[in-house]
Amino acid sequence: MAEPRSESGSEDELPSLCSLLQAPEPSLPRPPPADREVVLVSSEEEEDPEPPGGGCCGGENATCDAEGPALPVGSDKPSSPLASTEASLPPVKRRYSQREREAVCQAAWERRKEREAKRRLQEEEKERRRALAKALKAQRPGECQKYITAVLDPALLQVEGGEQILRALEAANYSCVVENQAVPCSITWRRETVSSQMGGGEEWTEEPNVLVLLGLGEFLSMAQSYKQNADSCTEGQKMSLQSYVAHVMKKLPGKILALAVVGVENYFRSLRVQSKQRLQQAAAHGNQEEQRKGRKKKIKNSGLELTRMDVEEALVDLQLSTQVQVSCFESCEELGEYATMFTKAVAEAPFKREREDTGFPFYLEKRWCGGVKVDHSGKGLLKVWTRQIEQFNRVSPAMAEAIVSAYPSPQLLIQAYRKCSSDQERENMLANIPVHRGEGVTATSRRIGPELSRRIYLQMTSHNPDLCLDFTG
């Protein structure tokens, strides 16, 4: 093999063939450092002939290996000019036919349509859920009052108590309008329906409830007509409470009717005052016999004078025959509060119906099966004690409330039993506790009774787990 030429050769030595074949450059690059190998690649397409002596020359400062030319770092074979030229050329794009381009465009369009349809379905589902949530929220207490409107008859504002009703409703932030009604002096309600469907417009639905305000004279005349019909067993010419309700229901079929009247208690109070005055006038004349005769004659010819018992009999008969109840109030302020509570009950009626609709008619109410919540401070224990008493057969909430009012805890009841001197006294200890039911003219009062008193005593004191408290079931 030829020995590499020395870098310290003669200056008269001829240049190498590699340096002659290179293209002339306007300015030569700076030579690399002496400690690095430099590889020069010709840009010609033909392979460079090997220089004489089998070596690779690269100039005065270049070094050649004995076995062949130096290779670039990371390459297994010498790089050819053709390879470097192909690497520097941009990639050739494939040309598609018209049919292929149409197919690609159609596929892209189909994908876009699918994405848009999917996004539209998602938006519709969100809107549907939002509308459903809004409809459910509109039925909840506290929100339903915003969607209810009370419709008052113009004649209602002309009678006693009508102005108080309007002021009370407006004070409670209820929407009120004045429109002619089918029945004079009546109140109806309409509700703004919040649709659970998308794009639902504003709709109004009529509520089935109707409240009619009766004048005191009109109510007393109807009650007297009932009394006359009951005494003579024939139907009179005057309108009674039953005939009035039938007349109203003919105008408003399918409605739930409620009646209200103001001043009944004042009427009974005035009757007592008049009776005392008559007795005083009769006593002033000094003849008791004439006093009794005059009193009987005045009562017989008194016209609209009705006793409390007469009015109660007329109201009970009306409720049994027509399922319509008359609410009596002492003042117009009480009437306004009642109209406000009535409006609130009408507004919350759909929510309560949906809550009570469990799908199982035989199942207990939610307020029973849900139990009573008792906090750490003991709040709720009184209600637990009331529920425990209500679990006895034939015990109403009013009876349980009466017992709890007398003995607010089981421990107090046990202590009261211990103070009794005999078992008979313990069994009858709760018998005389009064139980008040109803309000106004329909209010009644009764006692707990010895039978329930005995059952509660046995339940609280007996150690027999198999003891039957109620033999009648």
C-alpha angles and dihedrals in degrees: 000000000000117000116241115257119256119248088225094063126137119290090228092065114121118251118257125259093245092059092048093053095053117102114251114256124206090229126017118229121244112274113250122246116287094243095062127074117236123208119199119201120197119229093216119109094228121076117259114250115244114256120244114279092034094267134126116237127198106170136288096310096038122106125212128208119233094233100047145300121326117259128221117263112271095017127114097198134028113276114245125219090239092056093050091048093051091048092054094049117093117250115267112246119230115243116226125208123241092257092051091049091050091049092051092048091048092051091049090049092050091051091050092050091050091051092049092048091049091049091048092051091050091051092048091051090051091049091048092051091046092051092047092050090049091050092050091047091052090061097052121103110266093030102051091067089068092062099047126089126192114219112205125195113236091234089060091067091055097058131071112283097018095102091049090054092053093047093048093051093048091047089055090053095249120150112244132188131180115227136151112268132201090243119046119242092016135135125213132176135222127193130212105232116224105207119223089209125086117264094014111165129219111290132174127209128194116238116227095232124101126183118197123192113216123201117240095242092047091050094048091048091053091047091050090049089055090051092050092048091049092049096046095035088224132101113257131214096249122086114259128197091264094050091046092053090048090052092051094046090052089059094042108034116189094017126129106235128207127177130208132189132181128213104027092127090048088053092053090046091053090050090056091049092050091048091053091048092052091049091050091049091049091047090052090061089052098223111116093185091055087045092058093044093047092049092051092047094049093047091049093051097035096109107203097023106129129173124229089252091056092053093046092051091052092049094047092049090049093051094047095047102038106016088235118133127204117216115207123203133189097213141020090246090062089049090054092051090048092052089051093051090045091053091049091051091051091050094050096042097097092049093050093047091052092047093051093045098093096156092241111088092188094052123102121257118270093244089060102044092040093066127210124295115229120190129206092268092060097254108153098033091105090057091049089053090050092050090050091058092045089061090074115098117266094010116136125202089253091057092048091049090052093053093045091050090056095041111021095188139027090243092059090050091051091049090052090051090053092055091058117099099215142023091246090057091049093051092052097039094104097036097096098047106124121235117203120200130183131001137255120002092348094054115124135184133206140157133257090243133216096272096061090039090057093048093050090048092052092047093051099044110024121104094195109105092194096052113130109220099187120038094181094056 
